[in-house]
Amino acid sequence: DFLVGGFGNDELMGRWGYDTVTGGAGADRFIFFSDEILNGADTITDANFAGEGDKIVANFGGLASINQFFYNSGVLSFDANLFDTVNPVVFAWVNVDSGFNFERDFILL
């Protein structure tokens, strides 16, 4: 699927499968849920994470801890059991030039 935000602050949820998600203008939120994370990774394009810009939100209903998430060179991944840090599940690709900073731009719910 292809999801495209508008001029304002959008909440974009790719849901199941491999999606291409474009935020557009505004401070957008790219939202991922625990029940879909094993069913394909989304590619986030044109994100602007600098300052108070876009955010990536993992809504796991309080059932995960921040140390189960990893970011490395544009790849966001999740380790469900805390034992597979060598091969965690990829759930999003982020353009490395987007200014994404894991500590500032990733929100776990």
C-alpha positions as CSV (number, residue, x, y, z in Angstrom):
1,D,0.0,0.0,0.0
2,F,1.0,3.6,-0.4
3,L,-0.1,6.1,2.3
4,V,0.4,9.8,1.8
5,G,-0.3,12.5,4.4
6,G,-1.4,16.1,3.7
7,F,-0.3,19.5,4.6
8,G,-1.1,19.2,8.3
9,N,0.0,17.0,11.2
10,D,-1.0,13.5,10.1
11,E,-1.2,10.1,11.9
12,L,-0.2,7.4,9.4
13,M,-0.7,3.7,10.1
14,G,0.5,1.2,7.4
15,R,-1.0,-1.7,9.3
16,W,-0.5,-5.2,7.7
17,G,2.1,-5.8,5.0
18,Y,4.8,-3.9,3.4
19,D,3.8,-0.2,2.9
20,T,5.4,3.0,1.6
21,V,4.4,5.8,3.9
22,T,4.9,9.5,3.0
23,G,4.1,12.1,5.7
24,G,4.0,15.3,3.6
25,A,4.1,18.7,5.4
26,G,3.5,19.1,9.1
27,A,4.7,17.2,12.2
28,D,3.5,13.6,11.3
29,R,3.3,10.5,13.4
30,F,4.1,7.1,11.9
31,I,2.3,4.6,14.1
32,F,3.0,0.8,14.5
33,F,1.0,-1.7,16.5
34,S,2.3,-4.8,18.2
35,D,-0.2,-7.1,16.4
36,E,1.2,-6.1,13.0
37,I,4.9,-5.8,13.5
38,L,5.6,-9.4,12.4
39,N,3.7,-9.0,9.1
40,G,5.9,-6.7,7.0
41,A,8.0,-3.6,7.3
42,D,7.1,-0.1,6.1
43,T,9.3,2.3,4.3
44,I,9.0,5.8,5.6
45,T,9.8,8.4,2.9
46,D,10.3,12.2,3.1
47,A,10.2,12.3,6.9
48,N,11.5,15.3,8.7
49,F,12.5,14.4,12.2
50,A,14.6,17.5,13.1
51,G,13.4,19.3,16.2
52,E,9.7,19.0,16.9
53,G,9.1,17.3,13.5
54,D,7.9,13.8,12.7
55,K,7.8,11.0,15.2
56,I,7.7,7.2,15.0
57,V,5.3,5.7,17.6
58,A,5.2,2.1,18.6
59,N,1.9,1.4,20.3
60,F,2.4,-1.9,22.2
61,G,-0.1,-1.2,24.9
62,G,2.6,-1.0,27.6
63,L,3.7,-4.6,26.8
64,A,7.2,-3.8,25.6
65,S,10.2,-2.0,26.9
66,I,12.4,0.5,25.1
67,N,15.4,-1.9,25.2
68,Q,13.5,-4.3,22.9
69,F,13.8,-1.7,20.0
70,F,16.9,-1.0,17.9
71,Y,17.9,1.5,15.3
72,N,20.9,1.1,13.0
73,S,21.6,2.9,9.7
74,G,17.9,3.5,8.7
75,V,16.6,0.2,10.1
76,L,14.1,0.0,13.0
77,S,13.7,-3.4,14.5
78,F,12.1,-5.1,17.5
79,D,13.3,-8.1,19.6
80,A,10.2,-9.7,21.0
81,N,11.9,-12.1,23.5
82,L,15.0,-10.1,24.4
83,F,17.1,-13.1,23.2
84,D,17.4,-12.5,19.5
85,T,19.3,-9.3,19.3
86,V,21.4,-10.6,16.4
87,N,18.3,-11.0,14.2
88,P,15.5,-8.8,15.5
89,V,12.3,-8.3,13.4
90,V,12.6,-5.3,11.1
91,F,9.4,-3.2,11.1
92,A,10.4,0.1,9.4
93,W,13.0,1.6,7.1
94,V,13.8,5.3,7.5
95,N,15.8,7.4,5.2
96,V,19.2,7.9,6.9
97,D,19.2,11.6,5.7
98,S,15.9,12.3,7.5
99,G,17.5,13.4,10.7
100,F,15.9,10.5,12.7
101,N,17.3,10.3,16.2
102,F,16.1,7.3,18.2
103,E,16.2,8.9,21.6
104,R,14.3,12.0,20.4
105,D,12.0,10.8,17.7
106,F,10.9,7.3,18.8
107,I,7.9,7.1,21.2
108,L,6.9,3.8,22.9
109,L,3.3,3.5,24.2
